[in-house]
């Protein structure tokens, strides 16, 4: 079961990188950045999962030897990453809007100042 999560996270990261590298539309590039972020978040959550584990909320009377708990640190890091990713996507889309107002296009190859 966990192998499916790892394969899906690799597919999402590769698909996002492919979108970022090959597309010229700035909105598609921003969407590719979001897809890479989702793939990385899936990988981080999958690493913290223990098969048969429970939430790490317990009393001292409930704690028994050999109990498996799910690691909460990757979940907290993923929550932080989701918030940061949403802010980065919003900022990137606002920059795309400003570029569209200035140049009347979202094609990166047609924008004069973005040429190398």
Number of C-alpha atoms within 10 A of each C-alpha: 6 13 9 10 16 18 12 15 23 17 15 21 21 16 16 23 16 14 20 21 10 10 14 15 17 22 18 17 22 20 17 23 21 20 22 24 22 20 22 19 21 18 21 19 19 18 15 15 17 13 11 9 12 14 10 12 8 9 7 6 6 9 10 8 6 6 11 14 16 17 17 14 12 18 18 12 13 20 14 12 17 16 10 13 18 13 12 15 15 13 13 18 17 12 13 20 17 13 17 15 11 10 14 12 16 19 17 18 14 14 15 9 9 8 8 5
